[in-house]
Amino acid sequence: MNWFYLALAITAEVIATSFLKPSEGFTRLWPSVAVVIGYGVAFFMLSLTLRTIPVGIAYAIWSGVGTVLIAIIAWLIFGQRLDVPGVLGIGLIIAGVVILNVFSKAAAH
């Protein structure tokens, strides 16, 4: 169940971060509400995750997967360009999360 909580935390964080640009510095009500609620849900779900998953592992996965998803959303929705070093960096983040989960004994499975 804790991995499900972590997935919800990542999803809520990605949704909240995606609404930061449309909130236009918190000057638009509904995107701003989405940001606040999304981050609230994200941190609550992350706190539930930390009951059994070590904080360093959970945060590394949360931030790594979130970063990759936001980069993809920025490319698809906001037209942000991804150059070769950017794609390489995203690949390294993905590799790091996989290595952490597959090979590290620090990850609680």
C-alpha positions as a Python dict, from the first residue, in 0.01 Angstrom:
ca = {
    (1, 'M'): (0, 0, 0),
    (2, 'N'): (291, 235, 71),
    (3, 'W'): (407, 220, -291),
    (4, 'F'): (52, 314, -393),
    (5, 'Y'): (69, 613, -157),
    (6, 'L'): (399, 712, -316),
    (7, 'A'): (243, 688, -663),
    (8, 'L'): (-42, 913, -546),
    (9, 'A'): (208, 1158, -396),
    (10, 'I'): (397, 1175, -725),
    (11, 'T'): (76, 1218, -925),
    (12, 'A'): (-52, 1497, -700),
    (13, 'E'): (285, 1675, -709),
    (14, 'V'): (299, 1656, -1089),
    (15, 'I'): (-55, 1793, -1120),
    (16, 'A'): (22, 2075, -877),
    (17, 'T'): (346, 2166, -1051),
    (18, 'S'): (171, 2158, -1389),
    (19, 'F'): (-68, 2427, -1267),
    (20, 'L'): (207, 2662, -1146),
    (21, 'K'): (256, 2824, -1487),
    (22, 'P'): (-118, 2869, -1556),
    (23, 'S'): (-161, 3021, -1208),
    (24, 'E'): (47, 3316, -1334),
    (25, 'G'): (212, 3384, -999),
    (26, 'F'): (-102, 3292, -805),
    (27, 'T'): (-301, 3567, -977),
    (28, 'R'): (-554, 3322, -1130),
    (29, 'L'): (-786, 3159, -879),
    (30, 'W'): (-857, 2807, -1008),
    (31, 'P'): (-505, 2715, -1118),
    (32, 'S'): (-382, 2850, -784),
    (33, 'V'): (-636, 2636, -597),
    (34, 'A'): (-518, 2332, -795),
    (35, 'V'): (-157, 2406, -692),
    (36, 'V'): (-237, 2436, -322),
    (37, 'I'): (-462, 2129, -311),
    (38, 'G'): (-222, 1924, -524),
    (39, 'Y'): (76, 1998, -302),
    (40, 'G'): (-132, 1934, 10),
    (41, 'V'): (-235, 1592, -119),
    (42, 'A'): (121, 1520, -235),
    (43, 'F'): (278, 1590, 103),
    (44, 'F'): (6, 1402, 290),
    (45, 'M'): (52, 1095, 70),
    (46, 'L'): (430, 1123, 101),
    (47, 'S'): (394, 1130, 480),
    (48, 'L'): (193, 806, 467),
    (49, 'T'): (461, 652, 249),
    (50, 'L'): (726, 730, 509),
    (51, 'R'): (567, 491, 758),
    (52, 'T'): (762, 206, 599),
    (53, 'I'): (977, 340, 315),
    (54, 'P'): (1294, 522, 428),
    (55, 'V'): (1276, 897, 372),
    (56, 'G'): (1585, 910, 148),
    (57, 'I'): (1451, 639, -80),
    (58, 'A'): (1096, 775, -94),
    (59, 'Y'): (1213, 1129, -161),
    (60, 'A'): (1461, 1021, -429),
    (61, 'I'): (1188, 832, -613),
    (62, 'W'): (928, 1107, -558),
    (63, 'S'): (1150, 1385, -682),
    (64, 'G'): (1312, 1184, -963),
    (65, 'V'): (992, 1051, -1115),
    (66, 'G'): (822, 1387, -1063),
    (67, 'T'): (1105, 1568, -1241),
    (68, 'V'): (1089, 1334, -1539),
    (69, 'L'): (711, 1363, -1566),
    (70, 'I'): (718, 1743, -1539),
    (71, 'A'): (985, 1762, -1810),
    (72, 'I'): (763, 1552, -2037),
    (73, 'I'): (454, 1763, -1957),
    (74, 'A'): (649, 2085, -2017),
    (75, 'W'): (755, 1948, -2356),
    (76, 'L'): (408, 1823, -2456),
    (77, 'I'): (184, 2097, -2314),
    (78, 'F'): (398, 2409, -2277),
    (79, 'G'): (619, 2357, -2583),
    (80, 'Q'): (944, 2348, -2386),
    (81, 'R'): (1228, 2216, -2597),
    (82, 'L'): (1437, 1923, -2485),
    (83, 'D'): (1786, 1908, -2628),
    (84, 'V'): (2018, 1608, -2624),
    (85, 'P'): (2174, 1691, -2284),
    (86, 'G'): (1823, 1736, -2141),
    (87, 'V'): (1708, 1399, -2270),
    (88, 'L'): (2032, 1241, -2144),
    (89, 'G'): (1976, 1393, -1800),
    (90, 'I'): (1620, 1262, -1790),
    (91, 'G'): (1752, 919, -1887),
    (92, 'L'): (2002, 931, -1603),
    (93, 'I'): (1728, 1020, -1355),
    (94, 'I'): (1523, 724, -1474),
    (95, 'A'): (1829, 499, -1450),
    (96, 'G'): (1893, 621, -1096),
    (97, 'V'): (1539, 543, -983),
    (98, 'V'): (1557, 197, -1142),
    (99, 'I'): (1894, 121, -984),
    (100, 'L'): (1769, 241, -648),
    (101, 'N'): (1465, 14, -665),
    (102, 'V'): (1618, -293, -824),
    (103, 'F'): (1966, -313, -675),
    (104, 'S'): (1969, -114, -351),
    (105, 'K'): (1909, -296, -25),
    (106, 'A'): (1811, 38, 127),
    (107, 'A'): (1479, 33, -62),
    (108, 'A'): (1205, -134, 141),
    (109, 'H'): (1010, -373, -81),
}
